[in-house]
Amino acid sequence: LHDAALDFTGLCYGGKMVKVALCQVAVGGDKRRNLSGAAEAVRQAAKQGAKLVMLPEMMNCPYSNDSFGSYSEAVPSEAKEVDAELHPSTHMLTSVARECKVYLIGGSIPERADGDKLYNTCVVVSPDGEIIGKHRKVHLFDINVPGKITFYESETLTAGSEPTVVDTEFGKIGIGICYDIRFAEYAQLLAAQGCVMLCYPGAFNMTTGPAHWELLQRARALDNQLIVMACSPARDTKASYHAWGHSTVVSPWGKVIATTEHEPATVFADLDLDQVRTIREQIPIRKQKRPDVYHVASDASSSSSASKNTD
C-alpha cells in the first residue's frame, strides 16, 4: 500500500508538537478495497507515532459524477448510530480512529441525505471514535478550461452551507474540501473562529494541480498565519480523472515543510503549534487590519450597500 513514507520531523521548531500524517492512498473502483486500504494506511501512520491522520477527498470511490450516486451512503451524526452495513465508510472511520487512538480527518465520501441529495462530506473522528465534525463541501467544483478540463460537481452534488470547526487537544481545526481552498473568505472565517490549522482533503487535477495546488495552500497559510494541510488521492492514470497528488503540509510562515509526488505515500510532519502564536506576535496583522477602510462583504450585501448609497 505504501510505496513511500516521507518523514520531515527534522524541520520543526521547539514548542508544543504534534505528529501528523497525510495518507495519499490509491482509490479505485472496489469500494471495500478502498476502505480497507485507507484503514491500513491509518494504522501504519499511527504505528509511526501520528496523532492526527488525514485521508483524501472521495477516499471510497472514483472521483466521477458517474460514481458519486452508486457509492454514496448516509452519514450519521453520532457514532452510536453507525451501522457497519448501512454506513460502511463511516464505520471504518470511527472504528480505526478508536482502534488507533488518533484524530482522523476522514477525507470525504459522497453522502446521501435530505431525500436524494448528494453531498461531498468529510467526517472528523476523535481518538475515542466519536464523530466530532461533519463538513459538507461548501463550494462545488464547477470549472471549464477549454481543451484541458471540464467538470461540474453540481450535476450530481449539492453544496453545503455551514463552516466546520472542530475542537481537539491540539487546538481548533477548520475543515474545507478541495475547491473550498480557493475561497480566501472561507479560510478567513475559520481563522477568525480561532483555528490554528486548516485541513483540506482534495483532488486537484493535472491542469490546476501543477499551477495552483501548492500556491493556494501557501496563500491560505500565509494570509491567516496558521498551518495548512491538503491530502490528495494517489494518481490513477487508468481512471477518467487524474489526481495531481502531492499531498502537502505548509507552515504558518508559508513554507512547505512536507510533501510527496503522485504515487501512494504517507507523508509525516512534526508540527510546532506554538509557531502559530509566535508568528502572529512577530507580524501582528490581525491587530493591524483597518475595518475603517475596508471590510469583507458578500456580493449581495455589497450590491445592497451600493444601492443604498445611490438612493
C-alpha positions in Angstrom: 0.0 0.0 0.0 2.7 2.5 1.0 5.3 3.0 -1.8 6.8 5.8 0.2 6.9 7.1 3.8 8.3 10.6 3.9 9.3 11.9 7.3 10.0 15.6 7.8 10.5 15.6 11.6 13.8 17.5 11.4 12.0 20.6 10.1 10.3 21.5 13.4 10.9 24.2 15.9 10.8 24.0 19.7 7.4 24.1 21.5 4.1 22.2 21.5 4.5 19.4 18.9 2.1 17.1 17.2 2.9 14.4 14.6 0.5 14.4 11.7 0.2 12.0 8.7 -1.3 12.5 5.3 -2.3 9.2 3.7 -2.2 9.6 -0.1 -3.9 6.3 -0.8 -4.8 4.6 -4.1 -8.5 4.8 -4.8 -10.2 2.5 -7.4 -13.5 1.0 -8.3 -13.7 -1.5 -5.5 -15.3 0.3 -2.5 -14.5 -2.4 0.0 -10.8 -2.4 -1.1 -10.7 1.4 -0.9 -11.9 1.3 2.7 -9.6 -1.5 3.8 -6.7 0.3 2.2 -7.5 3.6 3.9 -7.9 1.8 7.3 -4.5 0.1 6.9 -2.9 3.4 6.0 -4.2 5.0 9.2 -2.9 2.0 11.2 0.5 2.3 9.7 0.6 6.0 10.3 -0.4 5.6 14.0 2.3 2.9 14.4 4.8 5.6 13.4 3.5 8.0 16.0 1.0 10.1 14.2 -1.7 11.6 16.5 -3.7 13.3 13.7 -4.2 11.5 10.4 -5.9 12.7 7.2 -7.3 10.9 4.2 -8.1 12.3 0.7 -11.2 13.6 -1.0 -13.6 10.8 -2.2 -11.5 8.2 -0.5 -14.1 5.5 -1.0 -14.8 5.9 -4.7 -13.5 7.1 -8.1 -13.8 10.9 -8.5 -16.5 10.9 -11.1 -20.1 12.2 -11.4 -21.0 8.7 -12.6 -19.7 7.2 -9.4 -20.9 9.5 -6.6 -24.5 8.2 -6.5 -23.7 4.5 -6.6 -21.0 4.8 -3.9 -23.0 7.1 -1.7 -24.3 6.3 1.8 -25.9 8.1 4.7 -23.6 9.6 7.3 -24.9 9.6 10.9 -24.3 12.5 13.2 -23.3 10.3 16.1 -21.0 7.2 16.3 -23.7 5.3 18.2 -25.9 5.4 15.2 -23.3 4.0 12.8 -24.2 0.6 11.3 -21.5 -1.4 9.5 -23.8 -2.5 6.7 -25.6 0.8 6.2 -22.7 3.1 6.8 -19.5 1.2 5.8 -17.3 4.2 5.3 -18.3 6.0 8.5 -18.0 2.7 10.3 -14.4 2.2 9.1 -13.5 5.8 10.1 -14.9 5.6 13.7 -13.6 2.1 14.2 -10.0 2.7 13.0 -9.8 6.1 14.9 -10.9 4.3 18.1 -8.5 1.4 17.5 -5.5 3.6 16.8 -6.5 6.4 19.2 -6.0 9.2 16.6 -7.9 12.2 15.4 -9.0 11.3 11.9 -9.8 13.8 9.2 -11.7 11.2 7.1 -11.1 12.6 3.7 -14.5 12.8 2.1 -17.2 10.5 0.7 -20.4 11.0 -1.3 -23.2 11.4 1.4 -26.8 10.7 0.6 -29.1 12.9 2.7 -32.3 15.0 2.6 -34.1 12.6 0.4 -32.0 12.0 -2.8 -29.5 14.8 -2.4 -25.8 14.0 -2.5 -23.1 15.9 -0.7 -19.3 15.8 -0.7 -18.8 15.2 3.0 -15.8 15.0 5.4 -16.3 13.1 8.7 -13.9 14.0 11.6 -13.5 11.5 14.3 -11.9 11.8 17.8 -9.5 9.2 19.3 -12.4 7.6 21.2 -14.3 7.0 18.0 -16.8 9.8 18.3 -17.9 11.9 15.4 -16.9 15.5 16.2 -17.4 17.1 12.9 -19.1 16.7 9.5 -18.3 19.1 6.7 -20.2 19.3 3.5 -18.2 20.9 0.7 -19.4 24.5 0.5 -18.0 25.4 -2.9 -18.8 22.9 -5.7 -16.1 22.2 -8.3 -17.6 23.7 -11.5 -15.0 24.7 -14.0 -14.4 24.8 -17.7 -10.9 25.2 -19.0 -11.3 24.7 -22.8 -9.2 21.9 -24.1 -7.9 20.8 -20.7 -10.6 20.1 -18.1 -14.4 20.5 -17.7 -16.1 19.2 -14.6 -19.4 20.2 -12.9 -19.9 18.7 -9.5 -23.3 20.5 -9.4 -24.6 17.9 -12.0 -24.8 15.5 -9.1 -23.8 17.1 -5.8 -25.4 19.7 -3.6 -23.3 22.4 -1.8 -23.1 22.5 2.0 -24.0 25.8 3.8 -22.0 25.7 7.0 -18.4 26.3 8.0 -16.8 23.5 10.0 -14.5 23.9 13.1 -13.6 21.0 15.4 -12.1 21.2 18.8 -9.1 19.0 19.5 -6.5 18.8 22.2 -4.1 20.5 19.8 -6.5 23.5 19.2 -9.3 24.3 16.8 -9.1 22.8 13.3 -11.0 24.2 10.3 -12.2 21.8 7.6 -12.7 22.5 3.9 -12.8 20.2 0.9 -10.7 20.8 -2.2 -12.3 23.7 -4.1 -13.1 25.3 -0.8 -9.4 26.3 -0.6 -9.8 28.7 -3.5 -12.0 31.0 -1.4 -9.9 33.2 0.9 -13.0 34.4 2.7 -13.9 31.0 3.9 -10.4 30.4 5.3 -10.5 33.9 7.0 -13.8 32.9 8.6 -12.3 29.7 10.0 -9.2 31.6 11.3 -11.4 34.2 12.9 -13.1 31.4 14.9 -9.7 30.5 16.4 -8.3 27.8 14.2 -4.6 27.0 14.3 -4.8 24.6 11.4 -6.9 24.2 8.2 -7.3 20.7 6.7 -8.4 20.2 3.1 -8.9 16.8 1.7 -8.6 17.4 -2.1 -8.2 16.0 -5.5 -6.8 18.7 -7.8 -6.2 17.6 -11.4 -3.4 17.7 -13.9 -4.3 21.2 -15.1 -5.0 23.1 -11.9 -2.7 20.9 -9.7 0.7 22.0 -11.1 -0.4 25.6 -11.3 -2.4 26.2 -8.1 -2.3 23.3 -5.5 0.8 24.4 -3.6 0.2 28.1 -4.3 -3.2 28.1 -2.7 -2.1 26.2 0.4 0.8 28.6 0.9 -1.5 31.6 0.4 -4.1 30.3 2.9 -1.4 29.6 5.4 0.4 32.9 5.0 -2.8 35.0 4.9 -4.1 33.5 8.1 -0.9 32.6 9.9 -1.7 29.0 10.5 -0.9 25.5 9.4 -2.5 24.2 6.2 -2.6 20.5 5.2 -4.1 19.1 2.0 -4.3 15.4 1.2 -4.9 14.0 -2.3 -5.5 10.5 -3.5 -2.7 8.9 -5.5 -2.8 9.3 -9.2 -4.5 6.6 -11.2 -3.7 7.1 -14.9 -6.3 4.4 -15.8 -9.2 6.4 -14.3 -11.2 9.1 -16.0 -10.0 11.7 -13.6 -6.3 12.0 -12.9 -5.4 13.4 -9.5 -2.4 15.6 -9.1 -1.3 14.0 -5.8 1.4 16.0 -3.9 -0.2 15.9 -0.5 1.4 18.7 1.4 1.8 20.4 4.8 2.5 24.2 4.9 3.7 26.2 8.0 2.2 29.5 9.1 5.3 31.1 7.6 4.1 29.9 4.2 6.8 27.3 3.8 6.2 23.8 2.5 7.5 21.5 5.3 6.3 18.2 4.0 5.2 16.9 0.6 5.4 14.0 -1.9 4.9 13.1 -5.5 1.8 11.4 -7.1 2.3 7.8 -6.0 0.7 6.1 -3.0 2.6 7.5 0.0 2.2 8.6 3.6 3.7 12.0 4.5 4.7 12.7 8.1 5.4 16.0 9.7 6.0 17.1 13.3 4.2 20.4 13.7 5.2 23.1 16.1 1.8 24.5 17.2 3.5 27.3 19.2 4.9 28.6 15.9 1.4 29.9 15.0 1.3 32.1 18.2 4.9 33.2 17.7 4.4 34.3 14.1 1.2 36.1 14.9 3.0 38.0 17.6 6.0 38.8 15.4 3.9 40.0 12.5 0.6 41.1 14.1 -1.6 41.6 11.0 -4.7 40.6 13.0 -4.3 43.7 15.1 -3.3 45.9 12.2 -6.4 45.3 10.0 -8.3 48.5 9.0 -12.0 47.9 9.2 -12.5 51.7 9.0 -11.0 51.5 5.5 -12.2 48.1 4.2 -14.3 45.0 5.2 -15.2 41.7 3.7 -18.8 41.7 2.4 -20.7 39.3 0.2 -21.7 40.3 -3.3 -25.3 40.6 -2.2 -24.6 42.9 0.8 -22.1 44.9 -1.4 -24.9 45.4 -4.0 -27.3 46.3 -1.3 -24.9 48.9 0.2 -24.2 50.3 -3.3 -28.0 50.7 -3.9 -28.5 52.5 -0.6 -25.6 54.8 -1.3 -27.1 55.9 -4.6 -30.6 56.4 -3.3 
